[in-house]
Amino acid sequence: MSEKYWVPAIERANQVINLIVREPGLHRLIDLSKTLNVNKSSMFSLLNTLETLGWIVKEKGDTYSLGPTLGGYSGAYFRQFNLLESFYKEAALSVNAINETIQLGTLHGTHVVYLAKEESDSRVRLVSEPGMQFPAHATALGKIQLTQFTYEKLQQLYSEKELVQVTPYTVNSLDHLWEQLETAKKSGYICEEQEAALGFYCVAAPIYNHEGGIVNGVSFTMTESSWTVKKEKAIDEIMKLAKRLSIHARFGQFNHQ
């Protein structure tokens, strides 16, 4: 990487963490300062920051070990693979039943982030790919996760953001969006018709963790001709898939944070 984009402070913190990983509970401030050739004043500030963030903890004898924050990061890192493994295993069954594409996504602010996709045999391919983001209010995948919020929370979330009209069919008022969410809360699913892309229809259902919180969503996407024929079956199948993935989540196989 070009030095232009390099952050020395982060590199130094990484050196400290790596040393503590190799030899936990052995190094004091003075030891770290000498080993890494960093003056004591700078090392004190760095260690104090890392300790405050929970990345490291000070042990008896003023030595340092890894902190709970890094433990949480480690757990989250490995859970994401369990999440994807569970999704691909279960989604394949649902795709076989409906022969339409299924996507997995998570809510990030006012956007949905696509995490995975299981393709059908259809010649029509979706432009959305894992890692891409899209306005949550315009997608079934995003809306179903917005159902976890109260109206007040929804207002806060969109206080400085407008509901971008992606297509002529996209919901463009908070009150209308709230009506959609209220209906979805009662039914357990939500449909979206050409709000994200003209000619495409979706249905999504939520994935719950062991605490009953919504952590992700899954959705079917299909063309209008398929929607006319498969809508009811797709609704039933996406709810079954979400239920199976929620069972995985409740038993700790994954739990998005």
C-alpha positions in Angstrom: 0.0 0.0 0.0 1.2 3.5 -0.8 2.6 5.4 2.2 0.2 8.2 1.3 -2.7 6.1 2.7 -0.8 4.6 5.7 -1.7 5.5 9.2 1.3 5.1 11.5 -0.7 5.2 14.7 -2.8 2.2 13.6 0.4 0.4 12.6 1.9 1.0 16.0 -1.3 -0.2 17.8 -1.2 -3.3 15.6 2.4 -3.9 16.7 1.4 -3.7 20.3 -1.5 -6.1 19.9 0.7 -8.6 18.0 3.3 -8.6 20.7 0.6 -9.1 23.4 -0.9 -11.9 21.3 2.4 -13.7 21.2 3.3 -13.1 24.9 0.2 -12.2 26.9 0.7 -11.1 30.5 4.5 -10.6 30.1 5.0 -7.1 29.0 4.8 -3.8 31.0 4.8 -0.4 29.5 8.6 -0.1 29.7 9.0 -3.5 28.0 6.7 -2.5 25.1 8.4 0.8 24.8 11.8 -0.7 24.5 10.8 -3.6 22.3 8.9 -1.5 19.8 11.3 1.5 20.1 8.5 3.9 21.1 9.1 6.6 23.7 7.3 6.0 27.1 5.0 9.0 26.8 3.6 7.9 23.4 3.4 4.3 24.6 1.5 5.4 27.7 -1.1 7.2 25.6 -1.4 4.3 23.2 -1.9 1.7 26.0 -4.3 3.9 27.8 -6.4 4.3 24.6 -6.3 0.6 23.9 -7.3 -0.2 27.5 -10.2 2.3 27.5 -11.5 0.7 24.2 -11.2 -2.8 25.8 -8.7 -4.0 23.3 -6.2 -4.8 26.1 -6.4 -5.1 29.9 -3.8 -4.4 32.6 -3.0 -7.4 34.8 -1.4 -7.6 38.2 2.2 -6.5 37.9 1.2 -3.9 35.3 1.5 -6.3 32.4 -1.0 -6.4 29.5 -3.2 -9.1 28.0 -5.9 -9.1 25.3 -9.2 -7.4 26.3 -12.9 -8.4 25.9 -13.4 -6.1 22.8 -11.0 -8.2 20.8 -12.8 -11.3 22.0 -16.0 -9.9 20.7 -14.4 -9.1 17.3 -13.1 -12.7 17.1 -16.5 -14.2 17.8 -18.2 -11.9 15.3 -15.5 -12.8 12.7 -16.2 -16.5 12.9 -19.9 -16.2 13.3 -20.1 -14.6 9.9 -18.9 -17.8 8.3 -21.5 -19.8 10.2 -24.1 -17.3 9.0 -23.1 -17.8 5.3 -22.8 -21.5 5.7 -26.3 -21.8 7.2 -27.7 -19.5 4.5 -26.3 -21.3 1.5 -27.3 -24.7 2.9 -30.9 -23.6 3.7 -31.4 -21.2 0.8 -30.6 -23.9 -1.7 -33.6 -25.9 -0.5 -35.9 -22.9 -1.0 -34.5 -22.0 -4.4 -35.2 -25.6 -5.5 -38.8 -25.2 -4.3 -39.5 -21.9 -6.1 -36.6 -21.6 -8.7 -36.1 -17.9 -7.9 -33.1 -16.1 -6.5 -32.8 -15.6 -2.8 -30.7 -12.9 -1.1 -29.5 -12.4 2.5 -29.0 -8.9 3.8 -28.4 -6.9 7.0 -29.5 -3.4 7.9 -26.8 -0.7 8.2 -28.3 2.6 9.1 -30.8 3.5 6.3 -29.3 1.0 3.9 -29.5 -2.7 3.4 -26.1 -4.4 2.8 -26.3 -7.6 0.7 -24.4 -10.4 2.3 -25.0 -13.4 0.1 -27.1 -14.6 -2.9 -28.3 -18.0 -4.0 -29.1 -17.9 -7.7 -31.9 -19.7 -9.5 -31.8 -21.2 -13.0 -33.5 -18.1 -14.4 -31.7 -16.3 -17.2 -32.5 -13.0 -15.5 -29.7 -12.0 -13.2 -29.9 -9.5 -10.4 -27.4 -6.6 -10.4 -27.1 -6.6 -6.6 -24.1 -8.5 -5.3 -22.7 -9.3 -1.8 -21.2 -6.2 -0.4 -23.4 -3.8 -2.3 -25.7 -1.4 -0.4 -29.2 -0.1 -1.4 -31.7 2.2 0.3 -33.6 0.1 2.8 -36.9 1.8 2.3 -36.9 0.8 -1.4 -36.4 -3.0 -0.8 -38.3 -5.7 0.9 -35.1 -6.9 2.4 -34.5 -3.5 4.1 -38.1 -2.9 5.0 -38.5 -6.1 6.9 -35.6 -5.2 9.1 -37.0 -1.7 9.7 -40.0 -3.3 11.3 -38.0 -3.6 14.5 -38.2 0.1 15.1 -40.9 2.3 16.7 -42.2 5.3 14.7 -40.1 7.6 16.9 -37.0 5.6 16.1 -37.8 5.6 12.4 -38.2 9.4 12.5 -34.7 9.7 14.2 -33.2 7.3 11.6 -34.5 9.4 8.7 -34.4 12.8 10.4 -31.8 14.2 8.0 -32.3 11.8 5.1 -35.0 11.9 2.4 -36.7 8.8 1.1 -35.1 8.7 -2.3 -37.5 7.6 -5.0 -35.6 4.9 -6.9 -38.5 4.2 -9.2 -41.9 5.8 -9.7 -43.2 3.1 -7.3 -40.8 3.7 -4.4 -42.4 4.8 -1.2 -41.6 8.4 -0.6 -43.1 9.4 2.7 -42.3 8.3 6.2 -46.0 7.8 7.1 -46.6 5.6 4.1 -43.5 3.6 4.9 -44.7 3.2 8.5 -48.0 1.8 7.2 -46.1 -0.8 5.2 -44.1 -1.7 8.3 -47.1 -2.0 10.5 -48.7 -4.4 8.0 -45.5 -6.4 7.8 -45.3 -6.7 11.6 -48.7 -8.4 11.7 -48.1 -10.7 8.7 -44.5 -11.6 9.3 -43.4 -10.7 5.8 -43.4 -7.8 3.4 -43.8 -7.5 -0.4 -42.2 -4.9 -2.6 -43.4 -4.3 -6.1 -41.1 -2.5 -8.5 -39.9 -0.1 -5.8 -36.2 -1.0 -6.2 -36.2 -1.9 -9.9 -38.8 -1.7 -12.6 -40.1 -5.1 -13.5 -39.0 -6.8 -10.3 -41.0 -8.0 -7.3 -39.7 -9.2 -3.9 -40.9 -10.7 -0.7 -38.8 -10.8 2.5 -39.0 -12.2 6.0 -36.9 -11.5 9.1 -34.3 -13.6 10.8 -34.4 -13.5 14.7 -31.7 -14.2 17.2 -32.1 -16.0 20.6 -33.2 -12.7 22.2 -36.0 -12.2 19.6 -34.3 -9.4 17.8 -34.1 -9.0 14.1 -30.6 -9.6 12.9 -30.9 -10.2 9.1 -33.5 -10.7 6.4 -33.9 -13.0 3.4 -35.8 -12.3 0.3 -37.0 -13.8 -3.0 -36.7 -11.6 -6.1 -38.5 -12.3 -9.4 -39.9 -10.8 -12.6 -43.5 -9.8 -12.9 -44.5 -12.8 -14.9 -43.1 -15.1 -12.2 -44.6 -13.0 -9.4 -48.1 -13.4 -10.8 -47.8 -17.2 -10.7 -45.5 -17.7 -7.6 -46.4 -14.9 -5.2 -48.2 -17.0 -2.6 -45.8 -19.9 -2.8 -42.9 -17.5 -2.5 -44.4 -15.9 0.6 -44.8 -19.3 2.3 -41.3 -20.5 1.3 -39.5 -17.3 2.4 -41.2 -17.4 5.8 -40.1 -21.1 6.2 -36.5 -20.2 5.2 -36.4 -17.3 7.7 -37.8 -19.6 10.4 -35.1 -22.2 9.7 -32.3 -19.6 9.8 -33.8 -18.1 13.0 -33.5 -21.5 14.6 -29.8 -21.6 13.6 -29.4 -18.2 15.2 -31.2 -19.1 18.4 -28.9 -22.1 18.9 -25.9 -19.8 18.6 -24.7 -20.9 15.1 -24.7 -17.2 14.2 -25.8 -14.0 15.7 -25.1 -10.8 13.8 -24.0 -7.8 16.0 
